[in-house]
Amino acid sequence: MPSFKLFCAWTGVSKRSFVKGLGEDVEDTAIVGMVIDLAHVLGMKVVAEGVESAHHKEQLKEMGCDLAQGFYFAEAQPGGEIEALLTSGSLG
């Protein structure tokens, strides 16, 4: 169990490959929900990665996901442009 705790804390949780199947693949949806619930029981925050659509964002929100990142919000940016992106208020 200690290595699992370390894994969850380190990975930030719901991986892109599972998020991509949200609402389309029953198994992916179940895995994401289970990981979110388990992380919360363990007192962890959940960060979903690979969010590429408003549908994914809304479904993750409904499932109780704490944070999300991915191309839906913004594509990778050069380091010097991050501050302007964050202060612009244009992130989903």
C-alpha positions as CSV (number, residue, x, y, z in Angstrom):
1,M,0.0,0.0,0.0
2,P,2.8,2.6,0.7
3,S,4.0,2.4,-2.9
4,F,0.4,2.9,-4.2
5,K,0.1,6.0,-2.0
6,L,3.3,7.3,-3.4
7,F,2.1,6.5,-7.0
8,C,-1.2,8.3,-6.5
9,A,0.5,11.4,-5.0
10,W,3.2,11.4,-7.6
11,T,1.1,10.9,-10.7
12,G,-1.7,13.3,-9.7
13,V,-4.0,10.6,-10.8
14,S,-6.4,10.3,-13.8
15,K,-4.3,9.7,-16.8
16,R,-5.0,11.0,-20.3
17,S,-5.6,7.5,-21.7
18,F,-8.6,7.1,-19.3
19,V,-9.9,10.6,-19.6
20,K,-10.0,10.3,-23.4
21,G,-12.6,7.5,-23.0
22,L,-14.9,9.4,-20.6
23,G,-18.5,9.0,-21.5
24,E,-17.6,6.7,-24.4
25,D,-16.0,3.7,-22.8
26,V,-17.7,2.2,-19.8
27,E,-14.4,0.8,-18.4
28,D,-12.5,4.1,-18.7
29,T,-15.3,6.0,-17.1
30,A,-15.5,3.5,-14.2
31,I,-11.7,3.6,-13.7
32,V,-11.6,7.4,-13.6
33,G,-14.5,7.5,-11.1
34,M,-12.8,4.8,-8.9
35,V,-9.5,6.6,-8.9
36,I,-11.2,9.9,-8.0
37,D,-13.1,8.3,-5.1
38,L,-10.1,6.4,-3.9
39,A,-7.9,9.4,-3.9
40,H,-10.5,11.4,-1.9
41,V,-10.8,8.6,0.6
42,L,-7.0,8.8,1.1
43,G,-7.2,12.5,1.6
44,M,-5.6,13.4,-1.8
45,K,-6.6,16.0,-4.4
46,V,-7.1,14.7,-7.9
47,V,-5.6,16.2,-11.1
48,A,-6.9,14.8,-14.4
49,E,-4.5,15.2,-17.3
50,G,-5.3,15.2,-21.0
51,V,-8.6,17.1,-20.8
52,E,-9.3,18.0,-24.4
53,S,-13.0,19.0,-24.5
54,A,-15.7,20.8,-22.5
55,H,-17.4,17.4,-22.2
56,H,-14.4,15.9,-20.5
57,K,-14.1,19.0,-18.2
58,E,-17.8,18.8,-17.2
59,Q,-17.9,15.1,-16.7
60,L,-14.7,15.2,-14.5
61,K,-16.3,18.1,-12.5
62,E,-19.5,16.0,-11.9
63,M,-17.3,13.1,-10.8
64,G,-15.6,15.3,-8.2
65,C,-12.3,15.8,-9.8
66,D,-10.4,18.6,-8.1
67,L,-8.2,20.0,-10.9
68,A,-7.6,19.3,-14.6
69,Q,-5.1,20.2,-17.2
70,G,-4.9,19.6,-20.9
71,F,-5.2,21.1,-24.4
72,Y,-8.8,22.2,-23.6
73,F,-7.4,24.9,-21.4
74,A,-4.2,25.7,-23.3
75,E,-1.5,24.0,-25.4
76,A,2.0,23.9,-24.2
77,Q,3.5,27.3,-23.9
78,P,7.1,28.7,-23.8
79,G,8.0,29.5,-20.2
80,G,8.1,33.3,-20.8
81,E,4.4,33.3,-21.9
82,I,3.0,31.4,-18.9
83,E,2.5,34.5,-16.7
84,A,0.5,36.3,-19.4
85,L,-1.6,33.2,-20.0
86,L,-2.4,32.8,-16.4
87,T,-3.3,36.4,-15.8
88,S,-5.4,36.8,-19.0
89,G,-8.3,34.9,-17.5
90,S,-8.8,33.0,-20.7
91,L,-8.3,29.5,-19.2
92,G,-11.5,27.4,-19.2
